[in-house]
């Protein structure tokens, strides 16, 4: 993958691989999920485990590299993170498990390929809508072969549609956003990976989330970047971290809108 064209070809092959896996493994279990609860209180279904197992087998056939998945133990994640400096798959087998388990058709499979912990390929696929968002570094971002963004974002924050996850930000900032919102309207869909892609597509103009893990943002950050958007942590630092670190996220569909959004948040946080 020495050229952007080669990376794009690989990203498209990755999107096809994820689509085929989801059709084989996830969709047959949709509307039939049996919910379990993990130690951290989050949900787990048979489809999460089946999806991760299938990706662990299929991804190395595309690019041979270790696989770091959400459903691995923290110890295994840390070991794979250290081993994967020269190439690493990072996967969220189902992002939006609560939606999946409740029959809400907004969940996705998120897959990223990292080199030196920097995303080179990213795919987020919603099996219900058959929407595959994908990107390759230096080669743009796409939705089912259509270049992103799909529409021009708002130019002013007051006209923006925001993706806001209220439960993971401070009470003070949540109150400010709820009582004196700087944007036109707000949405929360329950799948971080897809919400990144909605900003990239122009379906959302700005975004804030108080705590994401590596597999939540590894694919989406590249898709947004390649679509022309901007992002950082809420504190303004680069969005890079190991698998055990939860990071805040702010993002916008354009650099100018990002500056307006970041300025407002820094004043009101």
LORO-145973 format. One record per residue: residue number from 1; residue in one letter; chain; z, x, y of N, C-alpha, C in turn. Coordinates in steps of 0.001 Angstrom, whole numbers. Each point is the difference from the previous one (the first is absolute). Layout:
N
PT  seq  type  mol      n.z      n.x      n.y     ca.z     ca.x     ca.y      c.z      c.x      c.y
PT  NUM     A    A        Z        X        Y        Z        X        Y        Z        X        Y
...
% end
This chain:
269
PT  seq  type  mol      n.z      n.x      n.y     ca.z     ca.x     ca.y      c.z      c.x      c.y
PT    1     X    A        0      835    -1196        0     -835     1196        0      876     1254
PT    2     X    A     -979      866      114      -48      924     1127     -596     -622     1254
PT    3     X    A     -776    -1066     -142     -636     -620     1155      486    -1442      142
PT    4     X    A     -180     -544     1209      413    -1381      231     -810     -966     -864
PT    5     X    A    -1273      318     -233     -829     -858     -853      530      -31    -1427
PT    6     X    A      424     1147     -494      572       52    -1345     1311     -778      -66
PT    7     X    A      806      122     1044     1262     -736       26     -249    -1509       41
PT    8     X    A    -1017     -426      750     -308    -1427       72     -472     -518    -1350
PT    9     X    A     -832      763     -675     -450     -390    -1344     1188     -155     -931
PT   10     X    A      950      917      114     1188      -54     -846      873    -1198      371
PT   11     X    A      114     -299     1297      793    -1155      436     -588    -1291     -542
PT   12     X    A    -1317     -106        6     -644    -1208     -533      200     -108    -1511
PT   13     X    A      -54     1138     -685      270      -20    -1441     1457     -393     -260
PT   14     X    A      896      460      864     1408     -359     -134      199    -1499      225
PT   15     X    A     -676     -559      991      104    -1439      249     -486     -791    -1216
PT   16     X    A    -1076      450     -619     -510     -675    -1195     1006      102    -1150
PT   17     X    A      611     1178     -145      987      202    -1063     1193     -940      193
PT   18     X    A      495      -92     1237     1157     -856      277     -368    -1469     -207
PT   19     X    A    -1192     -392      438     -450    -1389     -189      -59     -350    -1489
PT   20     X    A     -583      876     -797     -111     -268    -1437     1384      -87     -648
PT   21     X    A      888      908      384     1357      -23     -560      706    -1301      344
PT   22     X    A     -110     -422     1253      698    -1214      430     -534    -1232     -728
PT   23     X    A    -1294      -56     -187     -588    -1140     -713      455      -31    -1457
PT   24     X    A      133     1180     -599      396       78    -1407     1494     -229     -198
PT   25     X    A      809      492      931     1433      143     -231      866     -939      828
PT   26     X    A     -369     -219     1266      870     -767      900     -364    -1475       26
PT   27     X    A    -1270     -312      199     -383    -1406      148      354     -865    -1217
PT   28     X    A     -104      514    -1235      403     -843    -1133     1479     -396       31
PT   29     X    A      818      756      753     1433     -286       83      373     -744     1271
PT   30     X    A     -959     -193      888      282     -711     1244      301    -1467     -303
PT   31     X    A      986     -548      689      499    -1360     -215      790     -127    -1299
PT   32     X    A      239     1130     -687      770      -22    -1245     1130     1016       28
PT   33     X    A      319      513     1181      931     1116      106     1420     -398     -378
PT   34     X    A      643      871     -784     1421     -124     -308      727     1034      834
PT   35     X    A      872     -467      885      627      890      961     1249      658     -582
PT   36     X    A      114     1300      291     1215      748     -290      462      630     1300
PT   37     X    A     1220      507        6      524      620     1207      366     1446     -288
PT   38     X    A     -502      917      859      320     1407     -145     1381      296      572
PT   39     X    A      459     1217     -213     1339      380      455      148     -102     1508
PT   40     X    A    -1099      189      734       77      -65     1461     -145    -1426      529
PT   41     X    A      -93     -969     -901      -84    -1397      402    -1404     -531      160
PT   42     X    A    -1012      870      -43    -1381     -454      137     -517     -531    -1329
PT   43     X    A    -1109     -750       90     -537     -652    -1189     -921      920     -793
PT   44     X    A      -83     -299    -1283     -895      702     -909     -561    -1028     -967
PT   45     X    A    -1287      131     -323     -602     -874    -1001     -726      850    -1045
PT   46     X    A     -364     -638    -1088     -772      678    -1040    -1300      559      566
PT   47     X    A     -563     -691      982    -1266      449      571      159     1309      777
PT   48     X    A     1136      199      657      239     1269      685      -58     1160     -989
PT   49     X    A      698     -170    -1112       55     1069     -998    -1354      199     -673
PT   50     X    A     -687    -1090     -292    -1315      116     -645    -1009      649      927
PT   51     X    A       42     -362     1271     -913      589      972      251     1497      149
PT   52     X    A     1272      377      112      293     1424      135     -439      785    -1235
PT   53     X    A      282     -534    -1175     -402      687    -1232    -1510      167      -84
PT   54     X    A     -743    -1031      389    -1460       81      -47     -525     1036      987
PT   55     X    A      574       30     1188     -446      978     1004      358     1420     -411
PT   56     X    A     1136      189     -633      382     1338     -456    -1012      553    -1003
PT   57     X    A     -640     -892     -742    -1019      426     -967    -1348      191      675
PT   58     X    A     -381     -924      892    -1361       -9      534     -222      970     1156
PT   59     X    A      973      164      868     -230      808     1203     -352     1457     -314
PT   60     X    A      687      672     -932     -374     1388     -281    -1405      179     -551
PT   61     X    A     -630    -1073     -484    -1394      120     -435     -941      127     1201
PT   62     X    A      451     -438     1170     -801      129     1212      240     1348      660
PT   63     X    A     1267      337      210      390     1315      506     1254      417     -757
PT   64     X    A      -51     1085     -739     1176      391     -789     1144      458      912
PT   65     X    A     1081     -768        2     1168      296      821     1153     -841     -509
PT   66     X    A     1239      438      226     1147     -813     -397       70    -1293      803
PT   67     X    A      694     -990     -554      100    -1322      610     1456     -289      356
PT   68     X    A      226     -360     1257     1328     -393      476      -37    -1495      275
PT   69     X    A      809     -764     -740       -8    -1443      149     1338     -553      433
PT   70     X    A      -31    -1153      640     1231     -634      476      973     -264    -1138
PT   71     X    A     -506     -355    -1187      880     -417    -1081      494     1160     -858
PT   72     X    A     -206     1244      452      583     1150     -672     1436      190      475
PT   73     X    A      785      751     -751     1358      320      436      -61      943     1204
PT   74     X    A     1010      -10      865        9      925     1142     -119     1464     -427
PT   75     X    A      595      345    -1127      -70     1378     -483    -1441      370     -366
PT   76     X    A     -679     -912     -683    -1396      248     -370     -884       52     1235
PT   77     X    A      242     -871      957     -774       17     1240      141     1340      720
PT   78     X    A     1237      497       89      230     1272      674     -696     1150     -696
PT   79     X    A        3       -9    -1320     -646     1073     -750    -1516      -28      201
PT   80     X    A     -593    -1190      -93    -1446     -118      177     -401      366     1429
PT   81     X    A      812     -380      979     -271      346     1395     -105     1509      181
PT   82     X    A      892      732     -624      -28     1459      107    -1182      598     -756
PT   83     X    A     -362     -610    -1119    -1096      526     -810    -1375     -311      590
PT   84     X    A      -67     -997      892    -1294     -497      448     -482      532     1324
PT   85     X    A      354     1211      348     -428      561     1285    -1514       59      119
PT   86     X    A     -685      371    -1046    -1453      184       53     -777    -1252     -376
PT   87     X    A      692    -1054     -320     -647    -1262     -343     1022     -944     -600
PT   88     X    A      107    -1205      562     1027     -932     -435     -467    -1432      222
PT   89     X    A      108     -825    -1040     -208    -1434      136     1319     -670      357
PT   90     X    A      -13     -868      995     1176     -779      388     -378    -1469     -108
PT   91     X    A      761     -766     -771     -393    -1378     -261     1162     -973      198
PT   92     X    A     -345    -1159      524      874    -1168      -45     -734    -1007     -876
PT   93     X    A      454     -215    -1232     -791     -807     -950     -193    -1435      438
PT   94     X    A     1008     -589      650     -157    -1286      681      857       51     1254
PT   95     X    A     -626       36     1148      731      -50     1258       35    -1460      447
PT   96     X    A     1205     -541       96      150    -1435      246      369     -725    -1280
PT   97     X    A      924      606     -765      373     -591    -1289      612    -1385      164
PT   98     X    A      772     -223     1061      579    -1328      215    -1102    -1036      187
PT   99     X    A    -1029      350      782    -1138     -914      145     -663     -258    -1350
PT  100     X    A     -245     1068     -747     -636     -130    -1315      825     -905     -913
PT  101     X    A     1316      233      -40      865     -743     -902      115    -1472      387
PT  102     X    A     -225     -307     1278       97    -1374      472    -1353     -686      123
PT  103     X    A    -1051      664     -445    -1322     -606       36     -643       -1     1371
PT  104     X    A      497      836      906     -577      105     1343    -1121     1040      -49
PT  105     X    A    -1218     -339      365    -1148      887     -236     -156     1111     1041
PT  106     X    A     1103      677      287      -51     1124      943      812     1148     -581
PT  107     X    A     -663      798     -802      593     1198     -603    -1140      951     -311
PT  108     X    A      326     1250     -195    -1074      958     -211      420     1181     -847
PT  109     X    A     -981      693     -510      186     1279     -677     -340     1088     1002
PT  110     X    A      922      935      206     -220     1077      967      -52     1334     -731
PT  111     X    A    -1072      745      242     -198     1297     -650     -459     1007     1045
PT  112     X    A      644     1155       17     -394     1074      915      -96     1306     -774
PT  113     X    A     -933      839      419     -112     1353     -543      350      978     1106
PT  114     X    A      994      839     -244      512      929     1001     -272     1444     -419
PT  115     X    A     -306      827      971      -74     1447     -194      895      630     1057
PT  116     X    A      935      828     -463     1028      570      884      710    -1106      782
PT  117     X    A      217    -1103     -698      738    -1162      512     -717     -699     1145
PT  118     X    A    -1300      240      163     -814     -673     1003    -1018     -887     -712
PT  119     X    A      -71    -1270      377     -870     -951     -698    -1467      326      223
PT  120     X    A     -745       97    -1093    -1438      252       36     -812    -1236     -374
PT  121     X    A      542     -835     -888     -637    -1234     -432     1053    -1101       15
PT  122     X    A     -397    -1204      366      926    -1115      -34     -718    -1284     -356
PT  123     X    A      617     -790     -874     -520    -1311     -388     1156     -989      -30
PT  124     X    A     -211    -1165      590      928    -1124     -132     -845    -1203     -401
PT  125     X    A      343     -608    -1125     -834    -1075     -566      820    -1249     -232
PT  126     X    A     -482    -1128      546      588    -1309     -269     -826     -678    -1085
PT  127     X    A      534     -149    -1214     -807     -551    -1093     -349    -1479      162
PT  128     X    A      810     -741      749     -267    -1435      150    -1186     -234      925
PT  129     X    A      -49      727     1103    -1108     -158      950    -1170      918     -306
PT  130     X    A      176      925     -945    -1002     1018     -332     -375      809     1243
PT  131     X    A      997      367      791     -212      855     1166      502     1399     -306
PT  132     X    A     -919      959        3      341     1401     -223     -150      754     1320
PT  133     X    A     1119      375      585       11      858     1178       58     1444     -497
PT  134     X    A     -855      857      546       40     1390     -457     -462      934     1104
PT  135     X    A      405     1256     -133     -361     1019      991      -41     1362     -666
PT  136     X    A     -791      877      580      -42     1413     -375      116      805     1280
PT  137     X    A      786     1058      -54      216      785     1212    -1317      528      559
PT  138     X    A     -247     -310     1271    -1211      439      677    -1215     -856     -262
PT  139     X    A      155    -1081     -782    -1167     -811     -383      158    -1470      334
PT  140     X    A     1022     -369      758      148    -1374      426      803     -859     -953
PT  141     X    A      212    -1256      416      741     -978     -780     -868    -1236     -200
PT  142     X    A      252     -697    -1109     -922    -1046     -420      747    -1150     -644
PT  143     X    A     -606    -1182       31      436    -1157     -766    -1204     -486     -792
PT  144     X    A       34      224    -1308    -1120     -422     -860    -1345      447      586
PT  145     X    A      -88     1264      376    -1223      638      518     -338     -368     1434
PT  146     X    A      825     -787      675     -193     -315     1422      911      915      815
PT  147     X    A     -525      711     1004      835      927      763     1106     -722      766
PT  148     X    A     1154      632       70     1116     -492      806       12      697     1352
PT  149     X    A      486     -700     1050      593    -1336       -9    -1054    -1102      -35
PT  150     X    A      454    -1201     -381     -885    -1161      -51     -153     -643     1373
PT  151     X    A      988      193      871      -41     -557     1347      696      979      937
PT  152     X    A     -339      -97     1282      642      851      987     1416     -501      256
PT  153     X    A      978      898       55     1370     -445      227      218     -442     1439
PT  154     X    A     1129     -627      239      393     -348     1363       97     1271      838
PT  155     X    A     -294     -113     1268      117     1154      891     1347       52      702
PT  156     X    A      659    -1158       91     1309      -78      650     1042     -497    -1003
PT  157     X    A     1183      582       61     1059     -365     -932      342    -1484       86
PT  158     X    A      -78     -573     1182      340    -1413      167     -947     -918     -763
PT  159     X    A    -1173      489     -363     -981     -799     -740       -8      310    -1495
PT  160     X    A      875      887     -443      -41      508    -1369      669     -948     -987
PT  161     X    A     -503       18    -1236      672     -618    -1134      716     1116     -754
PT  162     X    A     1300     -163     -197      845     1067     -548      442     -316    -1416
PT  163     X    A       31     1017     -817      657      -81    -1296     1404      565      150
PT  164     X    A     1011     -816     -243     1390      402      228      845     -349    -1219
PT  165     X    A      670     1008     -558      960     -225    -1073     1391       20      623
PT  166     X    A      521    -1156      338     1252      -93      748     1205      495     -793
PT  167     X    A       -9     -202    -1318     1222      274     -749      303     1489     -146
PT  168     X    A     -924      862      361      222     1431     -173      108      768     1324
PT  169     X    A       48     -698     1113      212      659     1285     1380     -381      529
PT  170     X    A      471      694     1017     1342     -241      518      115    -1415      561
PT  171     X    A     1232     -528      -13      220    -1334      548     -386      -53     1476
PT  172     X    A      310     1073      725     -316       13     1425    -1506      -92      227
PT  173     X    A     -772      855     -690    -1447      -27      179     -578    -1311     -515
PT  174     X    A      539     -505    -1102     -468    -1283     -503      221    -1129      993
PT  175     X    A     1167       26      658      272    -1016     1021     -967      117     1170
PT  176     X    A     -276     1230      426     -933      205     1111    -1391     -519     -354
PT  177     X    A     -435      286    -1212    -1326     -451     -429      -57    -1516     -151
PT  178     X    A     1097     -589     -461        9    -1453     -209      116     -777     1309
PT  179     X    A      811      528      931      281     -737     1244     -994      331     1105
PT  180     X    A     -385     1272       74     -916      444     1066    -1176      780     -605
PT  181     X    A     -763     -610     -849    -1077      736     -668    -1057      476     1004
PT  182     X    A     -473     1224     -151    -1024      501      909    -1413     -372     -426
PT  183     X    A     -126     -633    -1169    -1300     -316     -570     -240    -1508       18
PT  184     X    A    -1180     -391     -385     -393    -1413        8      616     -776    -1157
PT  185     X    A      -43      580    -1215      485     -702    -1181      401     1023    -1054
PT  186     X    A      737     -466    -1011      567      911    -1008     -207     -559    -1398
PT  187     X    A     -210      902     -969     -156     -376    -1401      775      987     -884
PT  188     X    A      381     -465    -1193      579      867    -1026     -469     -527    -1350
PT  189     X    A     -708      837     -758     -657     -467    -1213      682      431    -1297
PT  190     X    A      844     1019       32      733      365    -1199     -638     1062     -871
PT  191     X    A    -1015      689      501     -594     1131     -722     -329     1082     1011
PT  192     X    A      799     1056       27     -184     1066      980    -1390      622      -89
PT  193     X    A     -439      267    -1223    -1285      678     -177    -1145     -830      576
PT  194     X    A       13    -1303     -246    -1052     -856      539      133     -167     1511
PT  195     X    A     1217        1      508      177     -121     1448     -592     1206      734
PT  196     X    A      157     1191     -552     -697     1169      562    -1506     -278       99
PT  197     X    A     -557     -552    -1065    -1440     -250      -35     -406    -1098      970
PT  198     X    A      880     -957      229     -303    -1057      958      -50      556     1417
PT  199     X    A      819     1000      299     -116      673     1300    -1320      760       65
PT  200     X    A     -333      705    -1070    -1261      747      -37    -1201     -910      176
PT  201     X    A       86    -1209     -553    -1116     -945       80      -68     -721     1342
PT  202     X    A     1084       52      783       56     -753     1241      552    -1399     -177
PT  203     X    A      505     -315    -1176      618    -1310     -231     1385      -51      654
PT  204     X    A      672     1131       30     1200      202      794     -309     1066     1037
PT  205     X    A      609     -106     1171     -242      988     1050     1067     1094       24
PT  206     X    A     1257     -389     -208     1101      966      -28      909     -328    -1174
PT  207     X    A      884      954     -342      793     -128    -1219     1293      774      156
PT  208     X    A     1081     -544     -570     1257      730      -90      694     -377    -1297
PT  209     X    A      546     1018     -651      757     -179    -1239     1137     1007       33
PT  210     X    A     1194     -453     -334     1166      869      155      259      962    -1127
PT  211     X    A     -661     -160    -1145      288      914    -1095     -999      -60    -1133
PT  212     X    A     -873      996      -81     -997       57    -1070      161     1290     -801
PT  213     X    A     -299     -117    -1276      -18     1160     -871    -1415      584      -53
PT  214     X    A     -111     1178     -571    -1271      721      -50    -1131     -867     -534
PT  215     X    A      248     -723    -1088    -1069     -799     -630     -384    -1214      835
PT  216     X    A      861     -389      951     -339    -1113      891    -1056      395     1025
PT  217     X    A       47     1245      462     -867      403     1112    -1031     1070     -341
PT  218     X    A       82      632    -1162     -869     1149     -291    -1477     -354       91
PT  219     X    A     -400    -1152     -505    -1407     -416       81     -314     -606     1358
PT  220     X    A      870     -882      472     -282     -734     1230     -111      872     1232
PT  221     X    A      776     1082       64      -65      835     1192    -1383      637      152
PT  222     X    A     -625      381    -1112    -1344      573       85    -1019    -1073      353
PT  223     X    A      124    -1181     -597     -946    -1075      296       50     -351     1479
PT  224     X    A     1203      -89      570      126     -288     1428     -532     1148      847
PT  225     X    A      345     1210     -347     -465     1163      756    -1526       66       34
PT  226     X    A     -626     -210    -1159    -1456       79      -80     -681    -1185      686
PT  227     X    A      751    -1101      185     -538    -1154      729      191      135     1504
PT  228     X    A      646     1089      452      162      245     1427     1349     -368      564
PT  229     X    A      959     -373     -860     1324     -371      468      938     1185       89
PT  230     X    A     1225     -281      461     1025     1030      182     1318     -485     -591
PT  231     X    A      857      959     -373     1284     -345     -593      981     1153      155
PT  232     X    A     1278     -316     -148     1071      994      -49     1239     -697     -522
PT  233     X    A     1101      719      -94     1270     -665     -239      462     -634     1305
PT  234     X    A     1010     -851      -89      542     -632     1199      547     1045      965
PT  235     X    A      507     1092     -538      510     1078      845    -1067      915      558
PT  236     X    A    -1262     -210     -396    -1097      786      538     -393     1203     -823
PT  237     X    A      659      229    -1138     -322     1151     -831    -1147     -336     -951
PT  238     X    A     -701     1011     -531    -1090     -263     -942      513     -713    -1248
PT  239     X    A     -855     -816     -581      378     -780    -1179     -269      827    -1254
PT  240     X    A      895      921     -270      -80      811    -1207     1392       89     -596
PT  241     X    A      103     -110    -1307     1306       26     -646     -183      133    -1495
PT  242     X    A     1070      364     -681        2       16    -1442      218    -1394     -561
PT  243     X    A       -1     -131    -1327       69    -1320     -615     1353     -690      147
PT  244     X    A     1057      749      299     1335     -602       52      421     -388     1413
PT  245     X    A     -887      163      970      356     -215     1400     -686    -1247      528
PT  246     X    A      794     -906      567     -543    -1216      598     -244      251     1475
PT  247     X    A    -1193     -358      480     -377      282     1374     -404    -1281      731
PT  248     X    A      344      -51     1291     -488    -1093      840    -1464      251      344
PT  249     X    A     -706    -1072      369    -1426       84      311     -303     -848     1230
PT  250     X    A     -763      575      939     -656     -801     1024    -1476      385      -15
PT  251     X    A     -852     -981      259    -1442      251      -85     -733     -965      905
PT  252     X    A    -1228      364      319     -860     -871      793    -1451      287     -345
PT  253     X    A     -847     -983      286    -1403       85     -391     -817      920      888
PT  254     X    A      551      420     1148     -695      939      875     1024      911      651
PT  255     X    A     -400     1215      401      949      912      656      576     -557     1294
PT  256     X    A     -819     -689      807      511     -518     1270     1032    -1098     -233
PT  257     X    A     -253     -864     -970      958    -1051     -312     1265      601     -610
PT  258     X    A     -161     1048     -776     1155      685     -575      914      538     1096
PT  259     X    A     -563      569     1052      827      527     1088      784    -1123      680
PT  260     X    A     -624    -1141      219      715    -1135      591     1128     -473     -918
PT  261     X    A     -287     -100    -1281      971     -464     -987     1165      985     -122
PT  262     X    A     -309     1288     -101     1045     1004     -125      882       51     1239
PT  263     X    A     -596     -109     1171      767       16     1249      969    -1168       45
PT  264     X    A     -479    -1183     -331      883    -1169       16     1148      169     -995
PT  265     X    A     -316      465    -1191     1035      154    -1029     1046     1042      388
PT  266     X    A     -441     1085      617      961     1043      390      923     -500     1098
PT  267     X    A     -479     -861      855      834     -563     1070     1003    -1010     -567
PT  268     X    A     -403     -744    -1039      811    -1120     -466      730      261    -1316
PT  269     X    A     -267     1118     -639      654      283    -1310     1510      178      158
% end
